[in-house]
Amino acid sequence: MSPCGRMEFSIKQLSNDVLKSIFDAAFLEAEIDSDGDLFVKDDYTVWVDGMPDKDCFGFRCYIGIEDQHSRASLLECCNSFNFSYLGLRVFVGPKNDVLGFSYHVLMKGGGKIEAKEIVRLFRYFQEVVRDALDDEEVFGILD
């Protein structure tokens, strides 16, 4: 803890157990499954990945879609999203029935991040996914 009483973490400290405790403290429904994967259930189920070996952590979620669209139209949606929302990435699952969203936070150089900032980034990720799915210009083709 810093002198101000704030909980700060280096990337090396962000194990799934520590990340779970951060989300638990924020009153979010966080679980670690039998494979050791951490996910948070809120607007969407979001997997939270601590990757200390890559100096980052990230968020990802998957939204099921009807398999009535061509792969080309789905990729067009993904490209539109990827150009509209810098830093986040959307992709099509191998069976054209899922859109995946991901966002990674790089922490090179030994910096620290506060627990509340991790929760804020989680909320930001959820908001952007929700906004993107509501964006007619980006995903209107899926209706």
Secondary structure, 3 states (H helix, E strand, C coil): CCCCCCCEEEHHHCCHHHHHHHHHHCCCEEEECCCCCEEEECCCEEEEEEEHHHCEEEEEEEEECCCCCCHHHHHHHHHHHHHHCCCEEEEECCCCCEEEEEEEEECCCCCEEEHHHHHHHHHHHHHHHHHHHHCHHHHHHHC
